[in-house]
Amino acid sequence: MIEYVIIETDHGYTIAGVPEGSDAETAAKAAGGVLVDDARYRTFDAAQDALAAFPSPFPEKALE
């Protein structure tokens, strides 16, 4: 059964699948990112809900 983790890539946060028997760090690396949340989610939808609560990895620019 695949579980899901949240990772950060050059393009921001995303979700990566962790195949059974693999660890989250390896899955993050294989997806081109680093692990930012060590929780494993049982469904993609659960991972999406958690990801929606994360702050933006990109700082907002002040409007002048």
Backbone bond lengths (Angstrom), bond angles and torsions (degrees), N, CA, C in turn:
res aa  C-N    CA-C-N  psi(-1)  N-CA   C-N-CA  omega(-1)  CA-C   N-CA-C  phi
1 M - - - 1.447 - - 1.531 109.51 -
2 I 1.284 116.83 132.13 1.461 121.68 178.26 1.523 109.91 -82.34
3 E 1.327 115.80 136.83 1.460 122.43 170.62 1.521 106.77 -111.98
4 Y 1.313 116.96 169.69 1.457 120.98 -174.76 1.522 110.54 -128.30
5 V 1.330 115.49 146.12 1.456 122.56 177.28 1.524 108.77 -132.36
6 I 1.323 114.82 161.63 1.463 120.49 177.50 1.516 108.00 -100.85
7 I 1.332 114.79 130.27 1.461 121.10 -179.33 1.530 109.44 -126.76
8 E 1.323 115.45 166.29 1.462 120.85 174.41 1.516 108.57 -117.79
9 T 1.323 115.28 130.94 1.461 121.96 175.35 1.525 108.03 -116.98
10 D 1.300 116.94 -176.37 1.464 120.85 177.01 1.528 111.98 -62.79
11 H 1.316 116.43 -17.60 1.466 121.46 -177.12 1.522 112.66 -102.66
12 G 1.323 117.92 6.06 1.461 121.52 179.52 1.513 111.64 114.98
13 Y 1.323 115.45 -163.96 1.458 121.30 -179.26 1.523 110.71 -80.00
14 T 1.319 115.47 147.47 1.453 121.34 176.51 1.525 108.59 -154.70
15 I 1.305 115.58 177.80 1.461 122.03 -178.29 1.521 108.92 -111.23
16 A 1.329 115.15 137.07 1.469 120.44 177.42 1.525 109.04 -125.43
17 G 1.312 115.61 144.01 1.456 121.09 176.44 1.511 110.74 -83.42
18 V 1.322 115.66 142.10 1.457 122.43 176.88 1.523 107.01 -114.68
19 P 1.340 117.39 104.85 1.464 119.61 179.85 1.527 111.26 -63.04
20 E 1.299 115.80 152.79 1.466 121.19 178.13 1.523 109.36 -56.54
21 G 1.317 116.05 134.10 1.459 121.35 179.98 1.515 113.81 89.48
22 S 1.330 117.74 -5.77 1.455 121.88 179.10 1.525 108.99 -104.00
23 D 1.334 115.64 164.79 1.456 117.87 176.08 1.526 110.04 -108.05
24 A 1.311 116.07 161.78 1.462 122.19 -174.21 1.532 112.43 -62.61
25 E 1.318 117.48 -40.08 1.475 121.04 179.98 1.531 111.21 -61.51
26 T 1.312 116.74 -43.33 1.456 121.36 179.63 1.523 110.82 -64.96
27 A 1.324 116.44 -42.03 1.466 120.76 178.57 1.522 110.94 -64.13
28 A 1.323 116.91 -40.17 1.469 121.01 178.46 1.523 110.66 -62.76
29 K 1.326 116.29 -45.69 1.471 120.94 178.76 1.523 111.36 -61.25
30 A 1.331 116.06 -43.61 1.464 120.83 -179.20 1.525 111.48 -63.13
31 A 1.331 116.48 -28.73 1.460 121.13 179.55 1.529 111.87 -88.62
32 G 1.335 117.41 1.35 1.462 121.21 176.98 1.513 114.02 83.85
33 G 1.326 116.74 27.70 1.457 119.32 -178.77 1.510 112.14 -142.98
34 V 1.329 114.23 -169.05 1.461 121.88 176.52 1.517 108.27 -124.95
35 L 1.295 115.78 148.91 1.448 122.36 -178.89 1.526 109.79 -71.75
36 V 1.342 117.62 128.91 1.462 120.51 177.38 1.519 112.33 -114.78
37 D 1.306 117.18 -15.89 1.457 121.75 -179.81 1.521 106.54 -139.07
38 D 1.333 116.92 115.38 1.460 118.43 -175.16 1.526 113.73 -82.92
39 A 1.323 116.77 4.10 1.468 119.59 174.85 1.524 108.98 -71.86
40 R 1.319 116.33 143.40 1.470 120.86 175.14 1.518 107.80 -107.46
41 Y 1.305 115.43 132.41 1.462 121.23 -178.75 1.515 109.14 -104.96
42 R 1.319 116.02 138.20 1.460 121.05 -175.74 1.519 112.59 -74.56
43 T 1.340 116.86 -26.79 1.462 120.40 -179.96 1.521 109.58 -130.21
44 F 1.336 114.71 157.17 1.461 120.01 176.68 1.523 109.83 -63.10
45 D 1.338 116.63 -38.48 1.472 120.57 179.81 1.529 111.57 -62.04
46 A 1.319 117.65 -39.72 1.463 121.03 177.78 1.527 110.23 -64.50
47 A 1.316 117.18 -39.91 1.465 121.27 177.71 1.527 110.48 -65.75
48 Q 1.335 116.94 -39.11 1.465 120.67 177.54 1.522 111.10 -63.23
49 D 1.324 117.53 -41.51 1.462 121.25 178.30 1.524 110.74 -61.31
50 A 1.324 116.78 -43.47 1.465 120.98 178.61 1.528 110.75 -65.91
51 L 1.317 116.27 -41.91 1.461 120.93 -179.46 1.528 110.97 -62.99
52 A 1.320 117.43 -36.19 1.466 121.51 179.77 1.529 111.46 -62.27
53 A 1.317 117.72 -25.16 1.462 121.99 -179.49 1.532 112.60 -86.72
54 F 1.326 117.78 -9.48 1.462 121.20 -179.69 1.530 109.92 -72.99
55 P 1.340 116.84 145.09 1.471 119.14 173.35 1.530 109.64 -71.98
56 S 1.298 116.24 157.95 1.460 120.89 178.92 1.525 110.03 -63.44
57 P 1.330 117.76 136.50 1.469 119.99 177.20 1.528 112.09 -77.64
58 F 1.324 116.32 -7.93 1.454 121.03 -178.79 1.526 109.92 -107.47
59 P 1.317 117.94 122.17 1.464 119.83 -179.32 1.538 110.05 -64.90
60 E 1.321 114.13 143.97 1.461 118.71 177.68 1.522 109.16 -79.51
61 K 1.318 114.97 142.23 1.454 119.86 176.93 1.516 108.86 -91.40
62 A 1.299 115.47 136.52 1.458 120.59 179.22 1.531 109.59 -72.15
63 L 1.291 115.61 137.07 1.466 120.43 176.36 1.511 108.24 -84.16
64 E 1.306 116.23 134.16 1.477 120.30 -179.43 1.484 110.38 -108.25
